[in-house]
Amino acid sequence: MLHYIYEVTFNLFITVTVITLFFALCKTLFGKTGFRIQLGGTILGLLAAGYRAVRHAFMSTFDVEINLYTFYVGFVAMALLLILLTLFGRKRAPAWGKATAAFFSALVSADLLFYKAWKVIWAPAEFETAGEGILSADFMLRFAGWALALILFAVYSRFLYRCLMRLSTDEALWTGRDGEERHNGALALLDLTGGLMLATLLLNFGGQILRAWRQKSSLRVIDPETGRRVQRVLYKFRPDWFTVPKSGSAYDKWEQGFAMNVGNNTKQFILLIGLIVLIPLTVLLIKSFLKRGRYSNPAQLRRLKANRRHNRRWVAVVAVCGLIAAFNLTAVYAIDNKKEAEPEPESYQISPDGSEVLIPIGQVNDYNLHTFSMKTKNNVEVRWLVVRKPGSGAYGVGLNACDVCGPAGYIQRGDTVVCVKCDVVMNTNTIGLPGGCNPVPLAFTVEEGNLIIRMDDLIAAESRFKNR
């Protein structure tokens, strides 16, 4: 449950905040037409994210490669939108300029949704655990965490939009002490906020692109059909003119530090976007305490006071949602990623000729998870596990690694076996069978009171543990 509360928050905070601002900005700048253009881009982005989630479910996709192309499109669109807002971010700008700005804000929104929202759409496919179906307690808990986080963002986006629109539509907020209206300040404030957010996203996407360019042009991955490691060529559109600077030079250290820090610290950018959105919210809150605005009778005065109360309440709702999101990214993340102790590797025997590993049956007969490890000649620690299946005399034997999560390993939680990385609960009866997040099967025999594993099979699995 906690894992998906965090995952949804991590993947959607920036996207929801930026898109909500764009809705308010387009509506203020270009009226209903601007709102519709932005809505079209949002719908397009959701459809593209849904397609990516479906493609991920049925095809072997390399998300790193897809994301690189997404960074290219997003970086260009954000840079152009920042220029357009600078040139046409005012009421008296030509209609074609405002329409172009709305179009690029829609394009940026679609790009952000395609980049991050697909993971949230895909998440329910991971809920089912241990083959028990959608009525299992594990499924329900994961669904509850996922749904609660989405509800949080629905409330956050709704009230953030109300706050931003109140800034741009309530003329009384922009009435000076002299009684003169300075309504252009609202659009300038939204432009400033949007510009700062775009600059932040440009910095992040630029760092992501540079990090990808600096990495090797190929990646060793596991072929899902054969289970073997294959060479996959990535970054086909990396420019030929780009070369990594000489290792150890001052510029190389700066470039590497920039690429890795910007590319790997998404939480810092989430915090920065959260601080930027406080600018219009703080202005709205301060102005809602000032008794300004024209009125000619007590009824109009009561309306002004009611609007200010609503403003303060809406800001409070957004602030509470923001604090909950911050809590999800810090405390919830810490709790969810608290390391549980992995079982200590147990002892075993080796046959006189060194060709077999012998594990006494009595050592693994208690239905608990037992783990073992062996150092190869290449100083690689190969790990495997054994568990007796409940209600039978059969044993589940496999490597302490899987094709999905790699050599992350498994732990015992109560009477269940759980993947350390993705927290998926294994059906103990399926351990020893291929597929999903199950441990990679390991052949064995039972003879003369020993569970026997061939040494050659363990050495053959060495490559799976090299990068642990």
ABEGO torsion letter per residue (X at the ends): XAAAAAAAAAAAAAAAAAAAAAAAAAAAAAEAAAAAAAAAAAAAAAAAAAAAAAAAAABBBBAAAAAAAAAAAAAAAAAAAAAAAAAABBAABBAAAAAAAAAAAAAAAAAAAAAAAAAAAAAAAAABBGGAEAABAAAAAAAAAAAAAAAAAAAAAAAAAAAAAAAAABAAAABBAAGBBBAAAAAAAAAAAAAAAAAAAAAAAAAAAAAAAABBABBBBBBAAAGBBBBBBBGAABBAABBBBBBGBAAAAAAAAAAAAAAABAAAAAAAAAAAAAAAAAAAAAAAABBBEBBABAAAAAAAAAAAAAAAAAAAAAAAAAAAAAAAAAAAAAAAABBBBBBBBBBBBBBAAGABBBBBAAAAAAGBBBBBBBBBAAGBBBBBBBBBBBGBABBBBBBBBBAAAEAAEBBBBEABBBBAAAGBBBBAAABGBBEEABBBBBBBBBBGGBBBBBAAAAAAAAAAAAAX
